[in-house]
Amino acid sequence: MCAHPLLTTVPARKYPLVMRNPGMVPIVLAHARARLVGSPEGRTTCLHADLRDPARILAAPELTETLDLTRPVALCLIAVLHFLEGDEPFEIVRTLLDPLPAGSFLVISHGTNDLNADSHEATAKIRQSGVRLQPRSRAEIARFFDGLTILDPGIEVVHRWRPEVEPTLADGEISIFGAVART
Ligand SMILES: C[S@@+](CC[C@H](N)C(=O)[O-])C[C@H]1O[C@@H](n2cnc3c(N)ncnc32)[C@H](O)[C@@H]1O
């Protein structure tokens, strides 16, 4: 399972499954279905689903007929969990990880207010506009990885996670932590 932009960097042999939310513009879904086709190297598909219904995602034919869950896979939740409030996303991640074989990966990036004093005000404005944004602290984000082995360099501001070039922005301009862990 992975988020769309990662498809360009994940080999098709990894059987990517893209999950998008119910509110997405229909034309985006149409383009995704047209373009996210399989290849001889592997299968690719798109599932139109709400992350808050992980049981439906796990039971969906798009998943069961695409992913080989006898082999490790990567569950990539990129810049999405901060749209889910309270403890719900922690339960969702556990539910999605449950059927994955040992050696699978959990990849998360998640917005935070730890790094920029102004971001609390920005978050409040975004929430006033109706978007249920919930940035989390590094310690809170660490909860997603409880019981897993977090790979080096740990939970890091994403532009410092194994950068190929020296970061040029301040951490507070990024304000997104990321990490990769192995089950
Ligand atoms: C900041 S974008 C990140 C998109 C993509 N993961 C990326 O990295 O480019 C957040 C995405 O989360 C999706 N999203 C928000 N709430 C969702 C939910 N409950 N279920 C599924 N997707 C959701 C939005 O539709 C949007 O595509």
The ligand as a MOL file (V3000), in Angstrom:
LIG
                    3D

  0  0  0     0  0            999 V3000
M  V30 BEGIN CTAB
M  V30 COUNTS 27 29 0 0 0
M  V30 BEGIN ATOM
M  V30 1 C -1.3490 16.2020 1.9610 0
M  V30 2 S -2.1630 15.0650 0.8920 0 CHG=1
M  V30 3 C -0.9570 13.8210 0.7350 0
M  V30 4 C -1.2330 13.0220 -0.4940 0
M  V30 5 C -0.1490 12.0010 -0.7990 0
M  V30 6 N -0.0530 11.0230 0.2640 0
M  V30 7 C 1.1520 12.6940 -1.0140 0
M  V30 8 O 2.0750 12.5080 -0.2370 0
M  V30 9 O 1.2630 13.4320 -2.0050 0 CHG=-1
M  V30 10 C -3.3230 14.3610 2.0000 0
M  V30 11 C -4.1860 13.3290 1.3390 0
M  V30 12 O -4.9070 12.6420 2.3560 0
M  V30 13 C -6.1610 12.3440 1.8150 0
M  V30 14 N -7.0590 12.0470 2.9240 0
M  V30 15 C -7.4730 12.8740 3.9130 0
M  V30 16 N -8.3110 12.2320 4.7360 0
M  V30 17 C -8.4350 10.9690 4.2580 0
M  V30 18 C -9.1750 9.8180 4.6580 0
M  V30 19 N -9.9750 9.8500 5.7390 0
M  V30 20 N -9.0630 8.7020 3.9220 0
M  V30 21 C -8.2570 8.6570 2.8450 0
M  V30 22 N -7.5200 9.7000 2.4060 0
M  V30 23 C -7.6260 10.8450 3.1060 0
M  V30 24 C -6.5250 13.5800 1.0150 0
M  V30 25 O -7.4960 13.3110 0.0470 0
M  V30 26 C -5.2050 13.9120 0.3780 0
M  V30 27 O -5.0820 13.2360 -0.8640 0
M  V30 END ATOM
M  V30 BEGIN BOND
M  V30 1 1 1 2
M  V30 2 1 2 3
M  V30 3 1 2 10
M  V30 4 1 3 4
M  V30 5 1 4 5
M  V30 6 1 5 6
M  V30 7 1 5 7
M  V30 8 2 7 8
M  V30 9 1 7 9
M  V30 10 1 10 11
M  V30 11 1 11 12
M  V30 12 1 11 26
M  V30 13 1 12 13
M  V30 14 1 13 14
M  V30 15 1 13 24
M  V30 16 1 14 15
M  V30 17 1 14 23
M  V30 18 2 15 16
M  V30 19 1 16 17
M  V30 20 1 17 18
M  V30 21 2 17 23
M  V30 22 1 18 19
M  V30 23 2 18 20
M  V30 24 1 20 21
M  V30 25 2 21 22
M  V30 26 1 22 23
M  V30 27 1 24 25
M  V30 28 1 24 26
M  V30 29 1 26 27
M  V30 END BOND
M  V30 END CTAB
M  END
